[in-house]
Amino acid sequence: MSVLDLALALEQWLSDYYDSGDPAVLREPEAERLAERLYYSFDWYAPISGMVETAQAVNAAVLLADFHWRRCEDAISREDEISREDAGRAGWLYHLVCGFAPHLVPEAVLDTYERDGDRIGDTASASRLAAYVAQGVELLKEAEATGDLRLLEDAAALCLFAARVNPRRDLLWAESLVTLGNVFTRAYEYTGSEGALDRAFDVTKKGGEAIPEGDPYRWHYCSGFGHIALRVFQHTGDLDTLESGVRVLREAAYGPYRGTLGRGVVLTNLSAALMAQYARTGRAESAKEAFEAQSQAVAITPRDHAQLPSRLVNLAGLVGNHPGVVAPDGDPHDMAVTLLEDALSLLPEGNPDRSGCLYQLAVALRARSAARNDPSDLAAAVKASRAAVAAGGAGDYRRSMLLTGLARSLGAYAAHFSVPGALDEAVEALQEALTVLPDKHPDRPDALTELGMMLERRFEDAGNPTDRELAFRLLSDAYGCETAPAEARARAAAAAADIKAAAEDFAGATEWYADALEQLELTAWRGLTRADRERLIARFPSLVADAAGCAVRAEQAERAVELLEQGRGILIAQALETRTDHAEVHEQASELAVRLRHVLDELEQLPDGPYRTAGWERQDHWRADERRAALAREREKVIKEIKALPELSGFLEPPSFAYLRAAAARGPVVFLTASVHGCAALLLTGEGVRALRLDLSHAELALRATLFLAALDPGHPPLAAHDTILETLAWLWSAVAKPALEALGHTQPMDPGGDGPRLWWCPTGIFTLLPVHAAGIHEEDGNGDTVPDRVVSSLTPTLRALLHARERRRPPAGPDTRGLVVAVPATPDWRDLPAAEEEARAVHRRHPDARLLIGPGATTPTVLEALTHCSWAHFACHGAQDIAEPSRAALILHDGPLTLRDIVGLRLPHAELAFLSACESSRGGVVLADEAISFAAALQLAGFRDVLGTLWSIDDSLAPVVADLVYENLSRRNAPDPASALHAALRTARARHPHAVVNWASYVHVGP
């Protein structure tokens, strides 16, 4: 141990003594050995010269004198004999301390010195103390440039001295501690010493408390504390510490100190902390702000500045991890590689930042290879990863990260090239990475998962069963880390399930997939914006399908239904939680129910859509994010209290099959599922559920969906598109719909004049992209055999949404409640809809008391306000859906889009029916298919019991015809339900226009 290590260790014993008040602490053998070693580290009789030697000697003397003096006091209190060694050393060492810091010498000792005429020094002047701190700063800079740890020890001694001998607790004292914190932080980064990190946090926090608000030095504290908070988070995973660091770094970066020369440091630290926040929580705004901050840091850093390489490295890492667009005019992967090669050219061999640069270079090369499906970069990635590990050395605090990077590079290389031993080397690197990670380190679950997946790859390559057994055990351990982020646990459980499924243990796979789905729900944390929750859910695109597929293979049809409801429509379930009265909690714990209601209401009212956040400043988003996170934590706290009550232990647990089967009370519900484990229709009736295995593969279904989507593209040749759609409908009939209907007993066409049997389709995954409700053999004369000939179809996003729509109690309509009719016949940048105005006026003629908004009157704020008072609504306008980002679904109004995100937060208590005579208004997305994100589904969540919409573009001339037929059916004395009214209208339209299958087949009903 160095002199500094010995001194700090002895200081900890003294701290324990002061905390406990127990003098026995100082008589522990280990404490005595430390004191002895520290005492004999100095020649106390030799003259002291130089700032560093003085600081080291005085620091040690202060601690040793205090140690021996307190032991003397203890002996006196016990009426025991005082040790000559304790008395002699205390007297001699205090004599040395007295020359620099008399305030640290006990009064009894000072009195003795005065009586003996010994010299008592003056309190150190501010200029002298400032000189010690300044020298410490210079040594720190030199250590950063050379990596010499001895310089860090000397810098720490100088700053400790300046803080210890200063009795004033003034700004200079604070500066000493903040600088000392920076020194300890570097010591941690160079050696991995946990003690150095703990001391860095403690001394910096203590120093910050002494700095007045508004003082120019505060930005130094903010920068240092933020950097240390990031390192603590990386070591412990404590999110609260990280967020406290982000707050102070923002204060420094955007506060009154922004013009200081050190702004680049602050911006870099802020960027790193924000990226850690993004990686842990998925909050995209953190990543965007991080990129902006780091770009500014690089822009203001001179070419010859020592910190430019590390800032270039950080910027390159942000380019690779950014969730948005960072290089609109170029390739982001090329940009990242160029930045890193530039940084590497500025870092000489032996520089401690070189390992991190090489690591990031390997990451960028792998990413570029994956994006271009070009393995040519992978050899360079392996070379960079190996160099990173070598440059880091055994004591690098990032060693586990460097080794994991090497394993990833080797794994990627082995996937493209036959390289003997590559997977073996990758496994060895990951095994070593685990050995240097403490059991409770936040990175350990990911390291376990990485190793488990790499071992499974090696099993698939070589067939050694020991590898698979160990892989499963490691993944189980990773999932078992309860302090790990939910996303990490979900990934581990899903990988364990994959192994079980590959071994054809479908029952075991089902339960592991269930564990993964539970963690996926937690990953989509209510403390995030909707966009962030969507992004996190999208990282597990096949999870729920694989879970249901394995349950079907395990002959657990009821379990398959439960898992589909647990893992699909997570965002819908969160919205329904807010819209449910939770009567059972009111009955058992009314106070908790009220608290939960307040939290949920405020969570939903926080602005989250583009219309409600238009014009916000950056600070407004910060405040909203912090409030959302605080409310989410409060929600978790209240729910935990509720679940602690024996009668409510199952509160908000995933719904059971016994509850879900009620959704089939008015007719069967058909789930359509597809995964690599098979395709099936789950036929839910009042008697139970039956799994019908479908004779098609996941690959065939994906191909059919791809061809169908291509046909819907506006640029596709019309005749070819028409043929593809008809072929798809015919294929869906033979492969999917007909087997399902016949299994349910619907073997013949319905009576044309009577009410047809109802059936609800609940497609999942790839099936959500296909129009199963219109499947059939559509002949040119309007005849054939089709789904509409046998049943009245509706769609439902989930069973819970269907049950909620049926069970919801609506208050009586108020005097202002009426219908709403909206038409936008002309919109800039969109083709005109000449029939839209006449369609709207025809509806209005049927309902003259409805509010009519046409053209310029149909603006977003006006429509949103009108929706809050309406009982039904009709829209005749353009609709748009982005299947890659379905939450961008919108109706195009006069002043721009009314988006799905503007709708989802609404509560429309009187709403009954919405007719969306607009293109793609019921269409979901390829991404997040199992979240059933469409404008129609959003309106149903907002309160509309029944929604009529479309899956693709509709003909402007046919739309008024269909609308008029629907409203005519609804106006009859014995009016049918909206689903039957739409069904009858479409059959009439089919009879009149037998060749227009593509136009009428787009219409669907969503609701109960």
Helices and strands as residue ranges (DSSP letters): H 3-20, G 23-27, H 29-39, H 51-77, H 84-98, G 102-104, H 107-116, H 126-146, H 149-164, H 171-191, H 194-208, H 218-236, H 239-254, H 263-281, H 284-299, H 308-321, H 332-345, H 354-372, G 375-377, H 378-392, H 399-416, H 422-435, H 444-462, H 465-479, H 486-502, H 506-523, H 530-537, H 543-553, H 557-567, H 570-579, H 583-588, H 590-605, H 618-643, G 646-648, H 657-660, G 661-664, E 669-675, E 678-685, E 688-693, H 698-712, H 718-732, I 733-737, H 738-743, E 758-763, G 765-769, G 772-774, E 776-778, E 784-786, H 787-790, E 792-795, H 799-807, E 818-823, H 834-846, E 851-854, G 855-857, H 860-867, E 870-876, E 878-880, G 886-888, E 890-893, E 896-899, H 900-903, E 913-917, G 929-931, H 935-942, E 946-950, H 959-970, H 978-992, H 997-1000, E 1003-1006
